């Protein structure tokens, strides 16, 4: 008699399909970043999750992924406090590498900066919905173990970024730094998501972290 496939196993199967589709897309197409983050990633990351939750689980999408907009000001304050640590680490890294304090890596116009902010926010929303609101929640709901579910979800989160590593020129110490910080920010967001049962703060931390890396690394 065949064992019944659990909800988390189904979720992991869907995640694997998403990873394959996203990997093929990253390798086969070289489109502008705004297209990747505003159109391609929501279609590949969010749409299948939306279908799974509403049609297979038959639950409300926003409620199930814990995308609760309440206490936004408090979440924003906590996110800014967390990102201060990453900015400090980035400035220290620049100081060690260049022997001088570099406050901002690049200067951009107002329109360009606004586009960058929108892109990192779109990136954070898509990746956090898939990695935290869907995969991590399924794993934790089944295991009730915050450590194993967070660690496993963080490994999967890292694998989502492997395609871009193969299509970019990141190597050496920068690659190692990327891997460590990627796993670290994922673990932090996983613990926060499970503790607060809200996806808002992880999205803000993710977006602000990416923004700090763009301007300070």
Long-range contacts (C-beta under 8 A, 24 or more apart in sequence): 6-142, 7-57, 7-138, 7-141, 7-142, 8-138, 8-139, 8-141, 8-142, 8-143, 10-52, 10-56, 11-52, 11-134, 11-135, 11-138, 11-139, 12-135, 12-138, 14-48, 14-49, 14-52, 15-130, 15-134, 15-135, 15-156, 17-48, 18-44, 18-45, 18-48, 18-130, 19-159, 19-160, 22-160, 22-163, 23-162, 23-163, 26-163, 26-164, 26-166, 26-167, 27-163, 27-166, 27-167, 33-119, 34-115, 34-119, 37-119, 37-122, 37-123, 37-126, 38-118, 38-119, 38-122, 41-122, 41-123, 41-126, 41-127, 42-122, 42-126, 45-126, 45-127, 45-129, 45-130, 46-125, 46-126, 46-129, 46-130, 49-129, 49-130, 49-133, 49-134, 52-134, 53-134, 64-133, 64-137, 65-129, 65-133, 65-134, 65-137, 65-199, 66-133, 66-137, 66-193, 66-197, 66-198, 66-199, 67-129, 67-133, 67-198, 67-199, 67-200, 68-197, 68-198, 68-199, 68-200, 69-200, 70-198, 71-198, 71-200, 72-200, 75-198, 75-200, 75-201, 75-204, 76-204, 78-201, 79-201, 79-204, 79-205, 79-208, 80-208, 82-188, 82-205, 82-208, 82-209, 83-205, 83-208, 83-209, 83-212, 86-181, 86-185, 86-209, 86-212, 86-213, 87-212, 87-216, 90-212, 90-213, 90-216, 90-217, 91-216, 93-177, 93-217, 94-216, 94-217, 102-216, 103-216, 104-215, 104-216, 105-214, 105-215, 105-216, 105-217, 106-215, 116-211, 116-214, 117-211, 120-207, 120-210, 120-211, 120-214, 121-203, 121-207, 123-206, 123-207, 123-210, 124-203, 124-204, 124-206, 124-207, 124-210, 125-203, 127-157, 127-160, 127-206, 128-189, 128-199, 128-202, 128-203, 128-206, 129-199, 130-160, 131-156, 131-157, 131-160, 131-186, 132-189, 132-190, 132-193, 132-199, 132-202, 133-193, 133-199, 136-190, 136-193, 136-194, 137-193, 140-194, 146-191, 146-194, 146-195, 149-190, 149-194, 150-187, 150-190, 150-191, 150-194, 151-187, 153-186, 153-190, 154-183, 154-186, 154-187, 154-190, 155-183, 157-182, 157-183, 157-186, 158-182, 158-183, 158-186, 181-213, 185-209
